[in-house]
Amino acid sequence: MNTLSIYFEKIFGKETQLCCFAPGRVNLIGEHTDYNGGYVFPCAINMGIYCAAAKRNDNVLRFYSADFQNQGIIEYKSDDFNLKNCWADYPVSVINSLASFGYELPSGADFLFSGDLPNGAGLSSSAALEVVTGTILRELFSIPLTNQEIALIGQFAENRFIGVNCGIMDQFASAMGREGDAILLNANTLSYNYAPIGNAAIVIVNSGVKHSLASSAYNQRRRECEYAASELKIHSLCSVIPDEFESRKMLITDEICRKRAKHAVYENRRVIDAADALERGDLQTFGMLMNSSHTSLRDNYEVSCEELDFLAENAQRMPGVYGARMTGGGFGGCTVNLMKQDAVDNFISDIKSLYENRFGIRAEIYSVSAANGAEICGM
């Protein structure tokens, strides 16, 4: 019996029936392109959220998080799923979403969650929470869902109930990841290919600056992109190529919306070029595209911040680093750094020292690998 099962029995006074895991994700390149109908290039990582669960004989659903112990057990009844402005809103929103898709739970259940993803770091802890909930509900109640459908339900939960108008990338990567590979995903059609990362090392640096994607800034960027697309009379910004955008960009009358559109169009091209570079094993070109992505996120999309800029720009100058950029929604969170394996130790030591000297913050740093998506794990 693993630690999670023992903890479950301690909290709920009965044995676990099932344990599942869903990973977080890091996006190597392709930021804010998913909801603009373009390509993204994430990979699931070997950090995430575990869930242990057992059915009940009534209609009560109880949730407990080892990461928010001070909130205790949070209880809902199947006829009262009103959100409570706490972490449990995410799994409850998945249950609400299942009902919207025609899947009613036949009984209540108890759930215990525990994970190693830092909240607000841009590694998709919310998506992992949604996907692990969907996965364990599927297994516990024999609901006929694929991993891809679980990803879509997780996105629906976040859009409809949490109020974040996110794209599909985070949930898709968490549900569909494959060990050793990144995923080239067309967010418009959901067609995808796996691409091996090879022997490059992925290092994530957490700035320690937290953000909330439910804040107005994220949704505002999406509205600006929708406005730009409407002025170009197209369905989505990533349906045009850079040359076409340059010839038509002045149709976008608002300068800020034009900058947002420029990022989406050129970022989409960068993802396609990056996938081609990885296929050729050209990590130098891949890294240069990552660097260009950060510049555009800073200057055109304006979702970076001083701390992320410092981390990315210093990393880009370090020996053995192919490329570095902010990753995630922005306004804080993490940078993703692609580098040679033998550069990792010096990089971690140097970037940690530089960052602490500049901001007085001791950055958390994670050397991660591309991992499998959501799955049942050992009891």
Steps between C-alpha positions, in 0.01 A plus 500: 500500500649835400517817706196654329281199582613507863424873517159442341410243764611739773285786366188310393512191722477247217713340232582654163343336197714670238796736449572707188760753391494790253813698414557869466641630177760736369453665164827505307370753248163629379356731763150647466455331163263223609193720537602679181461179300870425466768253597653438840793280601468386863609190684362341813756498781588261779332720761127511554202418719395167651146411602373214713127434513228265619125488434239582761152360558336842494509810275768686698832595340788582734833650396823531695835636385827415671627828357221709665463317828381810681179494293409153626242280328282694257158346452239529225178317423420392146202737494706797626816564298523873560863608491665605828793709374759243599723236336216243503313712244718336233401135560141605566498687169612180326206317658268781388648471152446125489133567572495753214633223272231259619691304768334506842686337788302209648628569852725721704870444566794609713810649336847576631741707288873552538757638261839659445402772250544851641180702480510808280828401333359451152547122496127435476416379847136586428495292181668208677238523774219498242651212302575281802142557617360400162725195488410370843128560442523305174667206672294510818160518327585332165420810295579441129749784441830514314793702633438756227137537609615544860722785380204667326283462810777656709517797264120533508511500881753781507320707235143449619530477877838639612475794260838474327462509123798270443586295195540123489879470529542451875237231542603327177864476604407369844270235356694403187869530588751233402830424670797656320287698256355844450161537330454710188131579536275684258265664748247570225455142376651306797723311257835426661837334457756392754857624459796356695689757704819294481783556745426867571436592863191696604543722804217708645573805714216621721523876543299486822271768358146364502225582259133416461370414155153587622612862518376742239835520317485151349143529380574851374774364274255254353243773435769709328585209272135439419460866411806488275370188325162666444665800337697269272172314434649163588392234747834474681825692486716193443319426176717763328874481429742784582520637143123520475480664842755765402299590191175533697602602853395865461139378478535454876427855610600460864878500543495279810282240330735512201794416727308209656419369153860530388612282788240230427576485126879493536495272803301246302768507230769459764333182629491346152864594441598367844336164431690478172825586680441232764429244229843581354665493843586869461480615861685824427219619271238375744665707774515815288127466433439469875694822556298680231181373661595662831576832330157501337324403822678790670454765232191406297283298733625676813452208737852477638636683803833627628584177679424277201694728266802487732490120518456450126757756388768376738435137411531576129858615559612196698725226356318191377155661497319466168211729588293648782158660523212564734243223491135496597244776504743763623502773766737285705559129519786318335756502225578189297862444405628250245866407536771240472494237773849589620400866544223435752697514827683823421183656363303428818774637723558813293139597431400444862781727621431773244129505571535508878754781480271705277157441656565344839296197396640147516367348178370145500653305212381171355687279258214311335443242230217444253252259659190296429157654531228413750493141618408264779781460750581238761289466811 
